[in-house]
Amino acid sequence: MFVLEEEKNPVSAEAIEKLALQVEEDKSSNVLASTSVRSVEEALICLFLARLEVDPEWPWNILWTDEAHFHLDGSVNTHNCRIWETDNPHSTLRVPLHSPKVTVWCGFSASFIHGPYFLEELGSRGTVTCSITGQRYASLLRNKIIPDLQARQCLSRIIFMQDGAPPHITHCVTDVLKHHFTEDCVMSRRFRHLWPPRSPDLNPCDFWFWGHLKQLVSCDQPKTLPDLKDCISRHVLNISQNTLRSTVEHAIVVEFITSKLSISQNMKHSLEGRHVKSLNAGDRQPKIGPRTQWCNSP
Protein backbone atom coordinates (compact mmCIF):
# COMPACT_ATOMS: atom_id res chain seq x y z
CA MET A 1 0.00 0.00 0.00
CA PHE A 2 1.37 3.41 -0.98
CA VAL A 3 0.61 6.55 1.03
CA LEU A 4 1.07 9.85 -0.77
CA GLU A 5 2.23 12.58 1.54
CA GLU A 6 1.32 16.24 1.33
CA GLU A 7 1.56 17.97 -2.00
CA LYS A 8 4.80 19.64 -1.00
CA ASN A 9 6.49 16.21 -0.99
CA PRO A 10 4.98 14.47 -4.05
CA VAL A 11 6.03 10.97 -5.06
CA SER A 12 7.89 11.17 -8.35
CA ALA A 13 6.86 9.12 -11.36
CA GLU A 14 10.39 7.73 -11.53
CA ALA A 15 10.14 6.38 -7.98
CA ILE A 16 6.82 4.68 -8.68
CA GLU A 17 8.14 3.20 -11.92
CA LYS A 18 11.26 1.92 -10.15
CA LEU A 19 9.19 0.27 -7.43
CA ALA A 20 6.84 -1.29 -10.00
CA LEU A 21 9.81 -2.76 -11.88
CA GLN A 22 11.14 -4.18 -8.62
CA VAL A 23 7.79 -5.86 -7.92
CA GLU A 24 7.74 -7.35 -11.42
CA GLU A 25 11.28 -8.68 -10.93
CA ASP A 26 10.22 -10.31 -7.66
CA LYS A 27 7.27 -11.92 -9.43
CA SER A 28 9.54 -13.19 -12.18
CA SER A 29 12.01 -14.64 -9.70
CA ASN A 30 9.21 -16.47 -7.90
CA VAL A 31 7.96 -17.90 -11.18
CA LEU A 32 11.46 -19.03 -12.10
CA ALA A 33 11.91 -20.59 -8.67
CA SER A 34 8.64 -22.49 -8.90
CA THR A 35 9.51 -23.61 -12.43
CA SER A 36 12.86 -24.88 -11.18
CA VAL A 37 11.17 -26.84 -8.40
CA ARG A 38 8.75 -28.40 -10.89
CA SER A 39 11.61 -29.44 -13.16
CA VAL A 40 13.39 -31.15 -10.26
CA GLU A 41 10.16 -32.92 -9.31
CA GLU A 42 9.69 -34.09 -12.90
CA ALA A 43 13.27 -35.37 -13.03
CA LEU A 44 12.72 -37.30 -9.82
CA ILE A 45 9.50 -38.81 -11.17
CA CYS A 46 11.28 -39.85 -14.37
CA LEU A 47 13.93 -41.52 -12.25
CA PHE A 48 11.27 -43.21 -10.15
CA LEU A 49 9.43 -44.63 -13.15
CA ALA A 50 12.59 -45.65 -14.99
CA ARG A 51 13.96 -47.50 -11.97
CA LEU A 52 10.57 -49.10 -11.42
CA GLU A 53 10.65 -50.53 -14.94
CA VAL A 54 14.10 -52.04 -14.44
CA ASP A 55 13.77 -53.15 -10.80
CA PRO A 56 10.20 -53.56 -9.48
CA GLU A 57 11.55 -53.99 -5.93
CA TRP A 58 13.31 -50.62 -5.98
CA PRO A 59 10.64 -48.71 -3.96
CA TRP A 60 11.04 -51.14 -1.05
CA ASN A 61 14.72 -50.23 -0.75
CA ILE A 62 14.26 -46.48 -0.25
CA LEU A 63 15.10 -45.33 3.27
CA TRP A 64 13.02 -42.20 3.90
CA THR A 65 14.70 -40.05 6.56
CA ASP A 66 14.04 -36.84 8.46
CA GLU A 67 14.32 -35.12 11.85
CA ALA A 68 11.61 -33.69 14.09
CA HIS A 69 11.19 -31.98 17.47
CA PHE A 70 9.02 -33.54 20.17
CA HIS A 71 8.00 -31.06 22.87
CA LEU A 72 7.31 -32.24 26.39
CA ASP A 73 4.31 -29.96 26.79
CA GLY A 74 2.90 -30.98 23.43
CA SER A 75 3.14 -27.43 22.11
CA VAL A 76 2.51 -26.82 18.43
CA ASN A 77 3.22 -23.88 16.17
CA THR A 78 0.47 -21.32 16.83
CA HIS A 79 2.18 -18.38 15.18
CA ASN A 80 -0.71 -17.97 12.75
CA CYS A 81 -3.45 -18.63 15.33
CA ARG A 82 -5.11 -15.53 16.79
CA ILE A 83 -8.21 -15.44 19.00
CA TRP A 84 -9.92 -12.08 19.45
CA GLU A 85 -11.83 -11.56 22.69
CA THR A 86 -14.59 -8.99 23.13
CA ASP A 87 -13.02 -7.78 26.37
CA ASN A 88 -9.40 -7.22 27.28
CA PRO A 89 -8.63 -9.63 30.15
CA HIS A 90 -5.59 -7.59 31.27
CA SER A 91 -3.87 -10.80 32.34
CA THR A 92 -0.48 -12.30 31.64
CA LEU A 93 0.81 -15.84 31.70
CA ARG A 94 4.49 -16.54 32.09
CA VAL A 95 5.73 -19.38 29.89
CA PRO A 96 9.26 -20.54 29.08
CA LEU A 97 10.69 -19.15 25.88
CA HIS A 98 11.59 -22.67 24.76
CA SER A 99 9.69 -25.68 26.04
CA PRO A 100 11.65 -28.84 26.90
CA LYS A 101 12.03 -31.02 23.84
CA VAL A 102 13.99 -33.77 22.16
CA THR A 103 15.19 -33.82 18.57
CA VAL A 104 14.77 -37.16 16.81
CA TRP A 105 16.18 -38.60 13.60
CA CYS A 106 14.39 -41.56 12.09
CA GLY A 107 14.24 -43.41 8.81
CA PHE A 108 12.05 -46.16 7.46
CA SER A 109 11.61 -48.34 4.42
CA ALA A 110 8.84 -50.72 3.44
CA SER A 111 10.21 -53.41 5.73
CA PHE A 112 11.83 -51.78 8.78
CA ILE A 113 12.25 -48.61 10.83
CA HIS A 114 15.76 -47.35 11.47
CA GLY A 115 15.96 -45.44 14.72
CA PRO A 116 15.00 -43.43 16.61
CA TYR A 117 18.24 -41.55 17.21
CA PHE A 118 18.22 -38.60 19.61
CA LEU A 119 20.44 -35.61 18.95
CA GLU A 120 22.06 -35.01 22.32
CA GLU A 121 25.29 -33.84 23.85
CA LEU A 122 26.80 -34.32 27.29
CA GLY A 123 26.73 -31.00 29.14
CA SER A 124 27.68 -29.89 32.63
CA ARG A 125 24.25 -30.91 33.90
CA GLY A 126 24.05 -34.18 32.01
CA THR A 127 22.61 -35.03 28.61
CA VAL A 128 21.02 -32.10 26.79
CA THR A 129 19.19 -31.84 23.48
CA CYS A 130 21.21 -30.10 20.78
CA SER A 131 20.32 -28.59 17.45
CA ILE A 132 21.30 -30.36 14.27
CA THR A 133 24.37 -29.07 12.45
CA GLY A 134 26.42 -30.48 9.64
CA GLN A 135 29.13 -31.74 12.00
CA ARG A 136 26.65 -33.38 14.36
CA TYR A 137 24.72 -34.97 11.52
CA ALA A 138 27.91 -36.31 9.94
CA SER A 139 28.93 -37.76 13.31
CA LEU A 140 25.50 -39.38 13.71
CA LEU A 141 25.76 -40.94 10.26
CA ARG A 142 29.31 -42.13 10.75
CA ASN A 143 29.01 -43.49 14.29
CA LYS A 144 25.42 -44.76 14.56
CA ILE A 145 23.17 -44.71 11.49
CA ILE A 146 25.50 -46.34 8.95
CA PRO A 147 27.02 -48.91 11.37
CA ASP A 148 23.51 -49.99 12.36
CA LEU A 149 22.56 -50.35 8.69
CA GLN A 150 25.66 -52.50 8.23
CA ALA A 151 24.55 -54.62 11.19
CA ARG A 152 21.25 -55.20 9.40
CA GLN A 153 23.24 -56.37 6.37
CA CYS A 154 21.26 -54.14 4.04
CA LEU A 155 23.51 -51.13 3.46
CA SER A 156 24.41 -52.21 -0.08
CA ARG A 157 20.74 -52.19 -1.13
CA ILE A 158 19.62 -48.99 0.58
CA ILE A 159 18.54 -45.95 -1.43
CA PHE A 160 19.22 -43.16 1.07
CA MET A 161 16.76 -40.26 0.85
CA GLN A 162 17.12 -36.94 2.67
CA ASP A 163 15.75 -33.47 2.03
CA GLY A 164 17.87 -30.45 1.23
CA ALA A 165 18.10 -28.93 4.71
CA PRO A 166 21.42 -27.05 5.10
CA PRO A 167 22.89 -29.51 7.66
CA HIS A 168 22.24 -32.37 5.22
CA ILE A 169 24.34 -30.95 2.40
CA THR A 170 27.49 -29.76 4.15
CA HIS A 171 30.74 -31.15 2.80
CA CYS A 172 31.37 -33.33 5.84
CA VAL A 173 27.96 -34.99 5.41
CA THR A 174 28.23 -35.52 1.65
CA ASP A 175 31.70 -36.98 2.14
CA VAL A 176 30.32 -39.58 4.56
CA LEU A 177 27.46 -40.47 2.23
CA LYS A 178 29.71 -40.73 -0.83
CA HIS A 179 32.05 -43.01 1.11
CA HIS A 180 29.28 -45.52 1.87
CA PHE A 181 26.83 -45.05 -1.03
CA THR A 182 27.20 -44.73 -4.78
CA GLU A 183 25.79 -41.69 -6.57
CA ASP A 184 22.75 -43.67 -7.71
CA CYS A 185 21.93 -44.68 -4.12
CA VAL A 186 21.40 -41.20 -2.67
CA MET A 187 18.46 -38.86 -3.32
CA SER A 188 19.45 -35.43 -2.05
CA ARG A 189 20.80 -32.06 -3.08
CA ARG A 190 24.39 -32.09 -4.32
CA PHE A 191 23.93 -35.60 -5.63
CA ARG A 192 23.01 -36.89 -9.06
CA HIS A 193 19.39 -37.43 -8.11
CA LEU A 194 18.19 -34.16 -6.57
CA TRP A 195 15.44 -34.08 -3.98
CA PRO A 196 12.92 -31.33 -4.87
CA PRO A 197 12.84 -28.39 -2.43
CA ARG A 198 9.58 -27.52 -0.71
CA SER A 199 8.13 -30.99 -1.38
CA PRO A 200 6.88 -32.37 1.96
CA ASP A 201 4.06 -34.07 0.04
CA LEU A 202 6.63 -36.45 -1.45
CA ASN A 203 8.27 -37.51 1.82
CA PRO A 204 6.20 -39.93 3.95
CA CYS A 205 8.14 -38.78 7.02
CA ASP A 206 6.49 -35.38 6.59
CA PHE A 207 2.98 -36.30 5.53
CA TRP A 208 2.53 -39.45 7.65
CA PHE A 209 5.24 -40.65 10.01
CA TRP A 210 5.85 -37.67 12.30
CA GLY A 211 2.17 -36.79 12.67
CA HIS A 212 1.25 -40.41 13.40
CA LEU A 213 4.06 -40.79 15.94
CA LYS A 214 3.35 -37.49 17.72
CA GLN A 215 -0.31 -38.42 18.08
CA LEU A 216 0.64 -41.73 19.72
CA VAL A 217 3.17 -40.08 22.04
CA SER A 218 0.81 -37.28 23.10
CA CYS A 219 -1.76 -39.84 24.27
CA ASP A 220 0.75 -41.12 26.85
CA GLN A 221 1.28 -37.61 28.30
CA PRO A 222 4.93 -38.09 29.35
CA LYS A 223 6.04 -35.84 32.20
CA THR A 224 9.83 -35.89 31.84
CA LEU A 225 12.26 -35.93 28.93
CA PRO A 226 13.40 -39.51 29.69
CA ASP A 227 9.73 -40.56 29.68
CA LEU A 228 9.26 -38.74 26.38
CA LYS A 229 12.20 -40.57 24.82
CA ASP A 230 10.92 -43.92 26.10
CA CYS A 231 7.48 -43.22 24.61
CA ILE A 232 8.97 -42.33 21.25
CA SER A 233 11.17 -45.44 21.17
CA ARG A 234 8.34 -47.73 22.23
CA HIS A 235 5.86 -46.46 19.66
CA VAL A 236 8.45 -46.54 16.87
CA LEU A 237 9.16 -50.20 17.59
CA ASN A 238 5.44 -50.99 17.64
CA ILE A 239 4.77 -49.76 14.10
CA SER A 240 4.12 -52.90 12.09
CA GLN A 241 5.68 -53.92 8.80
CA ASN A 242 2.22 -54.02 7.25
CA THR A 243 1.78 -50.34 8.10
CA LEU A 244 5.14 -49.49 6.57
CA ARG A 245 4.43 -51.49 3.45
CA SER A 246 1.00 -49.91 3.04
CA THR A 247 2.53 -46.45 3.37
CA VAL A 248 5.15 -47.10 0.71
CA GLU A 249 2.82 -48.90 -1.65
CA HIS A 250 -0.15 -46.54 -1.55
CA ALA A 251 1.12 -43.16 -0.37
CA ILE A 252 4.42 -43.29 -2.25
CA VAL A 253 4.01 -45.39 -5.36
CA VAL A 254 0.36 -44.82 -6.29
CA GLU A 255 0.05 -41.20 -5.15
CA PHE A 256 3.59 -40.31 -6.22
CA ILE A 257 3.03 -41.45 -9.78
CA THR A 258 -0.61 -40.57 -10.40
CA SER A 259 -0.84 -37.24 -8.55
CA LYS A 260 2.44 -35.80 -9.73
CA LEU A 261 2.32 -37.00 -13.30
CA SER A 262 -1.25 -35.84 -13.79
CA ILE A 263 -0.26 -32.20 -13.23
CA SER A 264 2.65 -32.22 -15.64
CA GLN A 265 1.85 -32.06 -19.35
CA ASN A 266 5.53 -32.00 -20.18
CA MET A 267 6.02 -35.23 -18.33
CA LYS A 268 3.21 -36.85 -20.26
CA HIS A 269 4.92 -36.00 -23.54
CA SER A 270 8.35 -37.10 -22.34
CA LEU A 271 6.97 -40.49 -21.32
CA GLU A 272 4.82 -40.72 -24.46
CA GLY A 273 1.77 -41.08 -22.25
CA ARG A 274 2.37 -44.75 -21.52
CA HIS A 275 2.21 -44.73 -17.72
CA VAL A 276 -0.06 -41.72 -17.46
CA LYS A 277 -2.72 -43.04 -19.82
CA SER A 278 -2.84 -46.45 -18.19
CA LEU A 279 -3.00 -45.01 -14.69
CA ASN A 280 -5.57 -42.34 -15.44
CA ALA A 281 -7.75 -44.79 -17.34
CA GLY A 282 -7.57 -47.24 -14.47
CA ASP A 283 -6.35 -50.01 -16.78
CA ARG A 284 -3.60 -51.14 -14.48
CA GLN A 285 -1.52 -50.11 -11.50
CA PRO A 286 2.26 -49.74 -11.67
CA LYS A 287 3.95 -53.08 -11.32
CA ILE A 288 5.73 -53.38 -8.00
CA GLY A 289 7.71 -56.41 -7.06
CA PRO A 290 6.97 -58.38 -3.91
CA ARG A 291 8.67 -57.18 -0.78
CA THR A 292 11.63 -59.42 -0.03
CA GLN A 293 12.92 -60.05 3.47
CA TRP A 294 16.47 -58.90 2.82
CA CYS A 295 16.93 -56.88 6.01
CA ASN A 296 17.81 -58.71 9.18
CA SER A 297 16.67 -57.51 12.56
CA PRO A 298 19.40 -55.83 14.57
C-alpha positions in Angstrom: 0.0 0.0 0.0 1.4 3.4 -1.0 0.6 6.5 1.0 1.1 9.8 -0.8 2.2 12.6 1.5 1.3 16.2 1.3 1.6 18.0 -2.0 4.8 19.6 -1.0 6.5 16.2 -1.0 5.0 14.5 -4.1 6.0 11.0 -5.1 7.9 11.2 -8.4 6.9 9.1 -11.4 10.4 7.7 -11.5 10.1 6.4 -8.0 6.8 4.7 -8.7 8.1 3.2 -11.9 11.3 1.9 -10.2 9.2 0.3 -7.4 6.8 -1.3 -10.0 9.8 -2.8 -11.9 11.1 -4.2 -8.6 7.8 -5.9 -7.9 7.7 -7.3 -11.4 11.3 -8.7 -10.9 10.2 -10.3 -7.7 7.3 -11.9 -9.4 9.5 -13.2 -12.2 12.0 -14.6 -9.7 9.2 -16.5 -7.9 8.0 -17.9 -11.2 11.5 -19.0 -12.1 11.9 -20.6 -8.7 8.6 -22.5 -8.9 9.5 -23.6 -12.4 12.9 -24.9 -11.2 11.2 -26.8 -8.4 8.8 -28.4 -10.9 11.6 -29.4 -13.2 13.4 -31.2 -10.3 10.2 -32.9 -9.3 9.7 -34.1 -12.9 13.3 -35.4 -13.0 12.7 -37.3 -9.8 9.5 -38.8 -11.2 11.3 -39.8 -14.4 13.9 -41.5 -12.2 11.3 -43.2 -10.1 9.4 -44.6 -13.2 12.6 -45.6 -15.0 14.0 -47.5 -12.0 10.6 -49.1 -11.4 10.6 -50.5 -14.9 14.1 -52.0 -14.4 13.8 -53.2 -10.8 10.2 -53.6 -9.5 11.6 -54.0 -5.9 13.3 -50.6 -6.0 10.6 -48.7 -4.0 11.0 -51.1 -1.1 14.7 -50.2 -0.7 14.3 -46.5 -0.3 15.1 -45.3 3.3 13.0 -42.2 3.9 14.7 -40.0 6.6 14.0 -36.8 8.5 14.3 -35.1 11.9 11.6 -33.7 14.1 11.2 -32.0 17.5 9.0 -33.5 20.2 8.0 -31.1 22.9 7.3 -32.2 26.4 4.3 -30.0 26.8 2.9 -31.0 23.4 3.1 -27.4 22.1 2.5 -26.8 18.4 3.2 -23.9 16.2 0.5 -21.3 16.8 2.2 -18.4 15.2 -0.7 -18.0 12.8 -3.4 -18.6 15.3 -5.1 -15.5 16.8 -8.2 -15.4 19.0 -9.9 -12.1 19.4 -11.8 -11.6 22.7 -14.6 -9.0 23.1 -13.0 -7.8 26.4 -9.4 -7.2 27.3 -8.6 -9.6 30.2 -5.6 -7.6 31.3 -3.9 -10.8 32.3 -0.5 -12.3 31.6 0.8 -15.8 31.7 4.5 -16.5 32.1 5.7 -19.4 29.9 9.3 -20.5 29.1 10.7 -19.1 25.9 11.6 -22.7 24.8 9.7 -25.7 26.0 11.7 -28.8 26.9 12.0 -31.0 23.8 14.0 -33.8 22.2 15.2 -33.8 18.6 14.8 -37.2 16.8 16.2 -38.6 13.6 14.4 -41.6 12.1 14.2 -43.4 8.8 12.1 -46.2 7.5 11.6 -48.3 4.4 8.8 -50.7 3.4 10.2 -53.4 5.7 11.8 -51.8 8.8 12.2 -48.6 10.8 15.8 -47.3 11.5 16.0 -45.4 14.7 15.0 -43.4 16.6 18.2 -41.5 17.2 18.2 -38.6 19.6 20.4 -35.6 19.0 22.1 -35.0 22.3 25.3 -33.8 23.9 26.8 -34.3 27.3 26.7 -31.0 29.1 27.7 -29.9 32.6 24.2 -30.9 33.9 24.0 -34.2 32.0 22.6 -35.0 28.6 21.0 -32.1 26.8 19.2 -31.8 23.5 21.2 -30.1 20.8 20.3 -28.6 17.4 21.3 -30.4 14.3 24.4 -29.1 12.4 26.4 -30.5 9.6 29.1 -31.7 12.0 26.7 -33.4 14.4 24.7 -35.0 11.5 27.9 -36.3 9.9 28.9 -37.8 13.3 25.5 -39.4 13.7 25.8 -40.9 10.3 29.3 -42.1 10.7 29.0 -43.5 14.3 25.4 -44.8 14.6 23.2 -44.7 11.5 25.5 -46.3 9.0 27.0 -48.9 11.4 23.5 -50.0 12.4 22.6 -50.4 8.7 25.7 -52.5 8.2 24.6 -54.6 11.2 21.2 -55.2 9.4 23.2 -56.4 6.4 21.3 -54.1 4.0 23.5 -51.1 3.5 24.4 -52.2 -0.1 20.7 -52.2 -1.1 19.6 -49.0 0.6 18.5 -45.9 -1.4 19.2 -43.2 1.1 16.8 -40.3 0.9 17.1 -36.9 2.7 15.7 -33.5 2.0 17.9 -30.4 1.2 18.1 -28.9 4.7 21.4 -27.1 5.1 22.9 -29.5 7.7 22.2 -32.4 5.2 24.3 -30.9 2.4 27.5 -29.8 4.1 30.7 -31.2 2.8 31.4 -33.3 5.8 28.0 -35.0 5.4 28.2 -35.5 1.7 31.7 -37.0 2.1 30.3 -39.6 4.6 27.5 -40.5 2.2 29.7 -40.7 -0.8 32.1 -43.0 1.1 29.3 -45.5 1.9 26.8 -45.0 -1.0 27.2 -44.7 -4.8 25.8 -41.7 -6.6 22.7 -43.7 -7.7 21.9 -44.7 -4.1 21.4 -41.2 -2.7 18.5 -38.9 -3.3 19.5 -35.4 -2.0 20.8 -32.1 -3.1 24.4 -32.1 -4.3 23.9 -35.6 -5.6 23.0 -36.9 -9.1 19.4 -37.4 -8.1 18.2 -34.2 -6.6 15.4 -34.1 -4.0 12.9 -31.3 -4.9 12.8 -28.4 -2.4 9.6 -27.5 -0.7 8.1 -31.0 -1.4 6.9 -32.4 2.0 4.1 -34.1 0.0 6.6 -36.5 -1.4 8.3 -37.5 1.8 6.2 -39.9 4.0 8.1 -38.8 7.0 6.5 -35.4 6.6 3.0 -36.3 5.5 2.5 -39.4 7.7 5.2 -40.7 10.0 5.8 -37.7 12.3 2.2 -36.8 12.7 1.3 -40.4 13.4 4.1 -40.8 15.9 3.3 -37.5 17.7 -0.3 -38.4 18.1 0.6 -41.7 19.7 3.2 -40.1 22.0 0.8 -37.3 23.1 -1.8 -39.8 24.3 0.7 -41.1 26.9 1.3 -37.6 28.3 4.9 -38.1 29.4 6.0 -35.8 32.2 9.8 -35.9 31.8 12.3 -35.9 28.9 13.4 -39.5 29.7 9.7 -40.6 29.7 9.3 -38.7 26.4 12.2 -40.6 24.8 10.9 -43.9 26.1 7.5 -43.2 24.6 9.0 -42.3 21.2 11.2 -45.4 21.2 8.3 -47.7 22.2 5.9 -46.5 19.7 8.5 -46.5 16.9 9.2 -50.2 17.6 5.4 -51.0 17.6 4.8 -49.8 14.1 4.1 -52.9 12.1 5.7 -53.9 8.8 2.2 -54.0 7.2 1.8 -50.3 8.1 5.1 -49.5 6.6 4.4 -51.5 3.5 1.0 -49.9 3.0 2.5 -46.5 3.4 5.2 -47.1 0.7 2.8 -48.9 -1.6 -0.1 -46.5 -1.6 1.1 -43.2 -0.4 4.4 -43.3 -2.3 4.0 -45.4 -5.4 0.4 -44.8 -6.3 0.0 -41.2 -5.2 3.6 -40.3 -6.2 3.0 -41.4 -9.8 -0.6 -40.6 -10.4 -0.8 -37.2 -8.6 2.4 -35.8 -9.7 2.3 -37.0 -13.3 -1.2 -35.8 -13.8 -0.3 -32.2 -13.2 2.7 -32.2 -15.6 1.8 -32.1 -19.4 5.5 -32.0 -20.2 6.0 -35.2 -18.3 3.2 -36.9 -20.3 4.9 -36.0 -23.5 8.4 -37.1 -22.3 7.0 -40.5 -21.3 4.8 -40.7 -24.5 1.8 -41.1 -22.3 2.4 -44.8 -21.5 2.2 -44.7 -17.7 -0.1 -41.7 -17.5 -2.7 -43.0 -19.8 -2.8 -46.4 -18.2 -3.0 -45.0 -14.7 -5.6 -42.3 -15.4 -7.7 -44.8 -17.3 -7.6 -47.2 -14.5 -6.3 -50.0 -16.8 -3.6 -51.1 -14.5 -1.5 -50.1 -11.5 2.3 -49.7 -11.7 4.0 -53.1 -11.3 5.7 -53.4 -8.0 7.7 -56.4 -7.1 7.0 -58.4 -3.9 8.7 -57.2 -0.8 11.6 -59.4 0.0 12.9 -60.0 3.5 16.5 -58.9 2.8 16.9 -56.9 6.0 17.8 -58.7 9.2 16.7 -57.5 12.6 19.4 -55.8 14.6 
